[in-house]
Amino acid sequence: MYETFFGLKHEPFSIAPDPRYLFMSERHREALAHLLYGVNGGGGFVLLSGEIGAGKTTVCRCFLEQIPRRTNVAYIFNPKLTVRELLNSVCEEFGIPHPDPKLATIKDYLDPLNAYLLKTHAVGQNNVLIIDEAQMLSSSVLEQLRLLTNLETNERKLLQIILIGQPELRDMLERPELEQLAQRVIARYHLGALTESETEAYIRHRLSVAGMTTAMPFDAKALQRIHQLSRGVPRRINLLCDRALLGAYSGGKGTADRAIIDRAAGEVFGKRAIPGASSRQLGRPVWMALSAVAAVVLIGVIAGIATFAQQRARPGAAKPPVAASAAASSAASAAPAASAAASGSAFITAAELPTRFKSLIRTEREAWRELAPAWKITLDDGDPCAAAARVQVQCFRSPSSSLALIRQLDRPGILTLRDASDRPVYALLTGLTDTTATLRMAGVSQTVSLVSLATLWRGDFATLWRAPPGYSGKVVDAGSGPIATWLETQLAQLRGEALPVAGGEAAWRARVSAFQLAQGLRPDGLAGPTTFMQLNRASGADEPRLTSR
């Protein structure tokens, strides 16, 4: 209705999971990378969870567009099934003939399914089962899914299962009766909400895809309000922006200001979903709650005074310990450390580094030499990167890395930390989980919380990667000669094609961009170190990986 008024060609904020509108935040890139890893993960389960409206299904649709050609996919979007109904649906999705559901037993489904998986494996095909809204699966169905992953050859399992669901799916897998299934999850990722800057970028992205040719229809204050009201959840952003543009169009305004945003939020979320009201606008229930809190605090103060007076009145009463008040005042600052200790991870400060490790790595050359054995190479006392290049191994440095990028590259590397004197200390990152990192110095390993790591690390990351023959260290484009041909050949093999597909420079860059997008990289169509590292990972090159347990 309002598209022409705002110079748009399409509806920008539809809640349909259209992959064209997928905004690749760092979290969405990681989510997509986890799904693509699952295709070549050798069987087992991949778990993608996220809040309602966070974009799980949209990521899955994008994944389906990037999936290798020689992969058969069964997609179950209605998981409220019995075991027999599930097996029937799986057979139908894979196109496997099966008996009448009214007469079939579970074995009648499993036998043809196993035969199908063995037959397709023999001709080099993978099979992936995707189950959306998996939090609705019953325990008996989840157990049957686990049993399906028992179908295997000597080399690998025959069926990869991807479970996509809301946060309660993670809680389900914590149940004792599902421990065996949880142990078979080879990758898991929780898709969180967008930050304020990502919310603005998300809105601009969707408007751009919809063909926006006029000025941005939301001002800065409106964008801040959208993030506040939507909590960074893409579906809520879509609903709110769509209604706000309709409101601006109805009023003949070229931009949707904060007042329009608030009215739109009241229509789509309800009046109670609008925070930020003044104290005079607070409803009676809110004041009642505040009054109750104030009463509790007042009663506690009075009781404390009375107790103190009684203690002072007693002869020989002990004086209140001075340390108690100091302990109470420092409770808040100690909370991060207590949380880290409770989770089983150490909260290390810069001053504690020398006591945690036998010796510290003080030079970058030492760090490179300690990292080199993971790549099965030895570096001399000279320039470590020059020595590595002589055996087709390249150094990679990034002064402003994120944990998201490190998770994507999935390889041990060097972190530059800062000690108590702000001097650089180098540690090898060998493992990474959702909450902890494993660091190694001079052969000594220590698991630390990510909260602790953030106080020591400022983003400097370096690692090694195996370069292809003829690689000169420069960015590779379509005109780079043999190295460009080699890259195209590798991409063709990943797509299941016998030979590179012709089509000129534009087609070459399009295929590189498609691979980069699938791997969670910026799709610029130019192959640099991160593109080659992800290509090595996808093709199974002999490189070390981070541990994730």
Secondary structure, DSSP 4 states (H G I P E B T S, - for coil): --TTTTT-SS-TT--S--GGG----HHHHHHHHHHHHHHTS-SEEEEEEE-TTSSHHHHHHHHHHHS-TTEEEEEE------HHHHHHHHHHHHT-----TTT--HHHHHHHHHHHHHHHHHTT-EEEEEESSGGG--HHHHHHHHHHTT-B-SS-BS-EEEEEE-THHHHHTTSGGGHHHHTTEEEEEEE----HHHHHHHHHHHHHHTT--S--SB-HHHHHHHHHHHTT-HHHHHHHHHHHHHHHHHTT-SSB-HHHHHHHHHHHT-GGG-----GGG--HHHHHHHHHHHHHHHHHHHHHHHHHHHHHHSTTPPPPPHHHHHHHHTHHHHHHHHHHHHTT-B---GGGHHHHSSS-B-SHHHHHHHHGGGGT----SS-HHHHHHTTTEEEEEETT--HHHHHHH---EEEEEE-TTS-EEEEEEEEE-SSEEEEEETTEEEEEEHHHHHHHEEEEEEEEEEPPTT--SSPB-TTSTHHHHHHHHHHHHHTT-SSPPP-HHHHHHHHHHHHHHHTTS---S-B-HHHHHHHHHHHT-S----B--
